[in-house]
Amino acid sequence: MSRSLGPALPPGLLARLSQADLPSLLGRALPLVTLGPDGSLHPMLCTYLELLAVDARTLRLAVGARSRSARNLEERGVGTLLLIEPERTVYIKGRASGPPLRRGNLARFSLAIEDVLEDRPEEAEGDVRIVGGITYAPPPSLDDAWAKDVLATLRAD
């Protein structure tokens, strides 16, 4: 069952999404769900490399500028990020604040956090827990041109 933690990232989640420990998070993927033009949900996978918590109420996201997710965020402005890992299961609901910053093939969105939901098993579910998140290999190198471009896009003013 999920419960709201409010419209801001708690300190542990803020630290996780701040990229302060980015190398240890490479190789993990997180679903992001946007709203399509017909009202259907559109999932995509992003990585910790493509996310940056600027502060407890603002999350930046870099996606392909011509992607359906970018179009959905620009046109409807809502997205939900899912962190489903052994450490926590959290849903971050956000709203795009303003048009994206476009740099080359990337579009950077600033999402104002509207609600953070934490999902925990109910007592009746016993010791059930998530034992693994979504991972991929090989993880990108932070020295790759693409990774450098994503990081620069997330940090650009």
PALOMAR-915653 format. One line per field, with one value per atom (N, C-alpha, C): residue number from 1; y, x, z. Coordinates in steps of 0.05 Angstrom, whole numbers, padded with zeros to 5 digits. Layout:
<rs>
num = [NUM;...]
Y = [Y;...]
X = [X;...]
Z = [Z;...]
</rs>
This chain:
<rs>
num = [1;1;1;2;2;2;3;3;3;4;4;4;5;5;5;6;6;6;7;7;7;8;8;8;9;9;9;10;10;10;11;11;11;12;12;12;13;13;13;14;14;14;15;15;15;16;16;16;17;17;17;18;18;18;19;19;19;20;20;20;21;21;21;22;22;22;23;23;23;24;24;24;25;25;25;26;26;26;27;27;27;28;28;28;29;29;29;30;30;30;31;31;31;32;32;32;33;33;33;34;34;34;35;35;35;36;36;36;37;37;37;38;38;38;39;39;39;40;40;40;41;41;41;42;42;42;43;43;43;44;44;44;45;45;45;46;46;46;47;47;47;48;48;48;49;49;49;50;50;50;51;51;51;52;52;52;53;53;53;54;54;54;55;55;55;56;56;56;57;57;57;58;58;58;59;59;59;60;60;60;61;61;61;62;62;62;63;63;63;64;64;64;65;65;65;66;66;66;67;67;67;68;68;68;69;69;69;70;70;70;71;71;71;72;72;72;73;73;73;74;74;74;75;75;75;76;76;76;77;77;77;78;78;78;79;79;79;80;80;80;81;81;81;82;82;82;83;83;83;84;84;84;85;85;85;86;86;86;87;87;87;88;88;88;89;89;89;90;90;90;91;91;91;92;92;92;93;93;93;94;94;94;95;95;95;96;96;96;97;97;97;98;98;98;99;99;99;100;100;100;101;101;101;102;102;102;103;103;103;104;104;104;105;105;105;106;106;106;107;107;107;108;108;108;109;109;109;110;110;110;111;111;111;112;112;112;113;113;113;114;114;114;115;115;115;116;116;116;117;117;117;118;118;118;119;119;119;120;120;120;121;121;121;122;122;122;123;123;123;124;124;124;125;125;125;126;126;126;127;127;127;128;128;128;129;129;129;130;130;130;131;131;131;132;132;132;133;133;133;134;134;134;135;135;135;136;136;136;137;137;137;138;138;138;139;139;139;140;140;140;141;141;141;142;142;142;143;143;143;144;144;144;145;145;145;146;146;146;147;147;147;148;148;148;149;149;149;150;150;150;151;151;151;152;152;152;153;153;153;154;154;154;155;155;155;156;156;156;157;157;157]
Y = [-00023;00000;00025;00045;00069;00091;00107;00130;00154;00177;00201;00211;00219;00231;00262;00271;00300;00308;00334;00345;00350;00336;00340;00314;00312;00288;00287;00265;00263;00263;00270;00272;00248;00224;00200;00198;00204;00203;00226;00249;00272;00265;00253;00245;00225;00206;00185;00196;00216;00228;00252;00259;00283;00278;00253;00244;00246;00250;00251;00224;00202;00175;00162;00177;00167;00142;00139;00115;00089;00089;00064;00058;00077;00073;00068;00069;00063;00034;00029;00001;-00004;00016;00013;00030;00019;00033;00038;00060;00068;00074;00063;00070;00098;00111;00137;00134;00143;00140;00168;00173;00198;00193;00214;00212;00218;00198;00201;00218;00226;00244;00232;00205;00192;00185;00194;00188;00162;00148;00123;00130;00111;00115;00105;00120;00114;00110;00085;00080;00084;00091;00090;00083;00074;00069;00091;00102;00121;00111;00125;00116;00138;00131;00152;00173;00166;00185;00207;00201;00220;00236;00232;00245;00262;00285;00301;00316;00310;00325;00351;00373;00400;00408;00402;00407;00388;00390;00371;00373;00395;00398;00399;00395;00397;00374;00360;00338;00345;00343;00347;00320;00319;00294;00301;00286;00289;00265;00270;00249;00256;00237;00243;00264;00285;00308;00300;00279;00271;00247;00240;00217;00223;00202;00204;00215;00206;00216;00246;00256;00285;00300;00289;00301;00301;00278;00277;00296;00298;00317;00346;00352;00379;00386;00368;00373;00371;00351;00346;00352;00352;00362;00345;00320;00303;00278;00269;00245;00233;00207;00193;00175;00179;00164;00142;00117;00095;00085;00086;00074;00048;00026;00000;-00016;-00015;-00027;-00039;-00056;-00068;-00048;-00025;-00005;00010;00012;00028;00024;00028;00030;00057;00075;00102;00110;00125;00137;00167;00180;00209;00221;00236;00248;00277;00285;00312;00324;00350;00366;00383;00382;00397;00427;00441;00470;00485;00494;00509;00491;00503;00487;00474;00453;00439;00456;00451;00462;00441;00450;00432;00437;00414;00415;00391;00396;00374;00355;00330;00309;00305;00323;00319;00342;00335;00355;00351;00373;00371;00384;00369;00378;00382;00403;00407;00399;00380;00371;00381;00396;00404;00381;00372;00348;00356;00340;00345;00325;00301;00281;00259;00250;00228;00206;00183;00162;00139;00129;00107;00082;00061;00036;00016;00006;-00013;-00036;-00060;-00082;-00078;-00087;-00086;-00109;-00107;-00127;-00155;-00157;-00183;-00196;-00180;-00191;-00203;-00201;-00214;-00201;-00218;-00209;-00204;-00202;-00198;-00172;-00173;-00149;-00150;-00128;-00127;-00136;-00154;-00165;-00155;-00142;-00132;-00111;-00092;-00072;-00079;-00060;-00064;-00056;-00075;-00069;-00075;-00063;-00068;-00069;-00080;-00082;-00079;-00069;-00057;-00029;-00020;00007;00027;00051;00070;00080;00089;00102;00132;00144;00173;00188;00174;00187;00187;00172;00171;00199;00206;00231;00235;00213;00215;00221;00207;00212;00240;00250;00278;00298;00292;00310;00310;00286;00284;00300;00296;00310;00340;00349;00378;00389;00374;00383;00385;00366;00367;00391;00398;00419;00447;00449;00475;00494;00519;00540;00548]
X = [00017;00000;00018;00010;00026;00015;00033;00026;00041;00029;00041;00062;00085;00106;00106;00087;00085;00097;00098;00107;00137;00153;00182;00196;00220;00236;00247;00243;00256;00286;00301;00331;00345;00338;00351;00346;00322;00316;00329;00329;00343;00372;00385;00413;00417;00398;00400;00398;00381;00376;00394;00412;00429;00453;00458;00481;00507;00505;00529;00544;00529;00541;00534;00535;00527;00541;00567;00581;00569;00561;00550;00522;00508;00481;00479;00502;00502;00495;00479;00470;00443;00430;00403;00384;00361;00341;00316;00302;00278;00256;00232;00210;00200;00194;00181;00156;00133;00108;00097;00091;00079;00051;00037;00009;00009;-00001;-00003;-00027;-00028;-00049;-00077;-00078;-00104;-00112;-00096;-00101;-00088;-00074;-00061;-00034;-00025;00000;00023;00045;00068;00092;00102;00126;00152;00173;00200;00219;00242;00262;00283;00290;00311;00331;00353;00374;00381;00395;00404;00422;00434;00450;00433;00408;00390;00372;00377;00360;00378;00368;00383;00363;00364;00348;00363;00352;00364;00360;00337;00330;00307;00296;00276;00250;00246;00221;00224;00249;00254;00271;00261;00276;00280;00305;00310;00313;00304;00304;00313;00333;00342;00333;00318;00308;00314;00311;00314;00294;00304;00287;00264;00268;00247;00231;00234;00221;00191;00176;00148;00145;00163;00163;00167;00186;00191;00166;00154;00129;00107;00104;00083;00088;00112;00118;00114;00121;00118;00088;00073;00045;00026;00031;00012;00025;00052;00066;00066;00058;00058;00074;00087;00102;00105;00108;00112;00136;00156;00180;00177;00184;00182;00209;00215;00240;00231;00237;00229;00255;00265;00291;00289;00308;00307;00307;00320;00322;00295;00279;00255;00238;00212;00194;00179;00184;00174;00164;00142;00131;00133;00146;00149;00132;00111;00093;00102;00106;00116;00101;00105;00093;00115;00117;00137;00132;00153;00150;00164;00149;00160;00169;00177;00186;00213;00219;00245;00268;00291;00316;00326;00330;00338;00368;00383;00411;00417;00423;00428;00404;00409;00389;00374;00379;00367;00348;00328;00309;00310;00315;00316;00291;00277;00253;00258;00247;00247;00219;00218;00193;00189;00168;00161;00148;00158;00148;00122;00101;00074;00068;00079;00074;00095;00104;00122;00106;00103;00088;00108;00107;00123;00105;00114;00098;00112;00097;00107;00087;00097;00078;00061;00036;00019;00027;00019;00026;00017;-00006;-00017;00000;00017;00035;00060;00064;00087;00114;00133;00161;00166;00144;00148;00163;00181;00197;00208;00216;00229;00258;00267;00294;00313;00303;00320;00306;00320;00309;00315;00310;00315;00345;00360;00388;00394;00416;00424;00455;00466;00494;00501;00524;00543;00535;00541;00535;00552;00541;00557;00581;00601;00624;00618;00624;00621;00639;00659;00677;00666;00644;00632;00622;00623;00613;00583;00568;00539;00534;00548;00544;00552;00574;00582;00561;00549;00529;00504;00496;00472;00478;00501;00507;00509;00520;00521;00493;00476;00449;00434;00437;00424;00433;00458;00469;00469;00461;00460;00440;00446;00427;00407]
Z = [00000;00000;00000;-00015;-00016;00001;00011;00027;00017;00018;00009;00029;00019;00035;00031;00014;00009;-00018;-00023;-00049;-00050;-00035;-00036;-00031;-00042;-00037;-00009;00006;00032;00029;00050;00048;00035;00042;00030;00000;-00008;-00037;-00052;-00040;-00052;-00056;-00036;-00039;-00062;-00063;-00084;-00112;-00116;-00142;-00148;-00130;-00134;-00151;-00158;-00173;-00157;-00131;-00114;-00115;-00118;-00119;-00146;-00167;-00194;-00203;-00200;-00210;-00198;-00173;-00162;-00172;-00185;-00194;-00224;-00238;-00267;-00271;-00290;-00296;-00284;-00271;-00261;-00277;-00282;-00298;-00281;-00289;-00274;-00295;-00291;-00309;-00304;-00326;-00326;-00342;-00332;-00346;-00352;-00378;-00386;-00397;-00402;-00412;-00442;-00458;-00487;-00495;-00521;-00531;-00529;-00528;-00527;-00498;-00479;-00451;-00441;-00459;-00450;-00437;-00421;-00407;-00426;-00426;-00442;-00425;-00423;-00406;-00422;-00408;-00419;-00396;-00403;-00382;-00384;-00361;-00360;-00339;-00336;-00318;-00298;-00278;-00258;-00272;-00294;-00309;-00320;-00327;-00340;-00321;-00295;-00275;-00256;-00247;-00228;-00210;-00185;-00165;-00160;-00169;-00164;-00135;-00125;-00097;-00090;-00066;-00057;-00073;-00088;-00103;-00133;-00143;-00171;-00181;-00201;-00214;-00243;-00252;-00281;-00294;-00319;-00334;-00362;-00372;-00400;-00416;-00438;-00455;-00484;-00502;-00530;-00539;-00552;-00560;-00578;-00594;-00613;-00603;-00578;-00567;-00561;-00560;-00552;-00523;-00506;-00478;-00477;-00493;-00494;-00504;-00525;-00536;-00515;-00501;-00481;-00458;-00449;-00427;-00436;-00461;-00470;-00474;-00484;-00491;-00467;-00449;-00427;-00400;-00399;-00376;-00350;-00352;-00328;-00332;-00311;-00311;-00283;-00282;-00257;-00260;-00242;-00241;-00220;-00227;-00209;-00200;-00175;-00164;-00150;-00163;-00152;-00148;-00124;-00117;-00090;-00083;-00056;-00033;-00038;-00017;-00012;-00033;-00031;-00056;-00053;-00076;-00072;-00092;-00090;-00117;-00117;-00142;-00139;-00158;-00157;-00179;-00172;-00191;-00195;-00220;-00226;-00249;-00251;-00272;-00285;-00311;-00325;-00321;-00313;-00308;-00331;-00350;-00372;-00395;-00417;-00440;-00434;-00449;-00444;-00455;-00444;-00454;-00475;-00499;-00521;-00526;-00526;-00532;-00550;-00575;-00593;-00595;-00590;-00591;-00564;-00545;-00519;-00512;-00496;-00485;-00455;-00441;-00411;-00400;-00384;-00371;-00341;-00330;-00301;-00292;-00274;-00263;-00235;-00230;-00203;-00190;-00168;-00154;-00141;-00147;-00136;-00113;-00115;-00094;-00096;-00072;-00070;-00054;-00067;-00054;-00048;-00024;-00016;-00014;-00026;-00026;-00007;00012;00031;00034;00039;00043;00068;00066;00089;00108;00133;00153;00144;00132;00123;00102;00088;00067;00078;00104;00117;00109;00104;00098;00068;00052;00023;00019;-00001;-00007;-00036;-00046;-00072;-00068;-00085;-00082;-00104;-00124;-00146;-00162;-00172;-00190;-00219;-00237;-00265;-00270;-00280;-00286;-00315;-00325;-00352;-00353;-00374;-00378;-00407;-00413;-00395;-00388;-00363;-00356;-00372;-00376;-00392;-00376;-00390;-00378;-00376;-00354;-00351;-00369;-00382;-00401;-00429;-00434;-00461;-00469;-00494;-00503;-00497;-00501;-00495;-00466;-00448;-00419;-00412;-00423;-00417;-00427;-00450;-00461;-00443;-00434;-00416;-00390;-00379;-00354;-00357;-00380;-00385;-00389;-00402;-00407;-00380;-00363;-00337;-00320;-00323;-00306;-00318;-00344;-00357;-00345;-00344;-00334;-00355]
</rs>
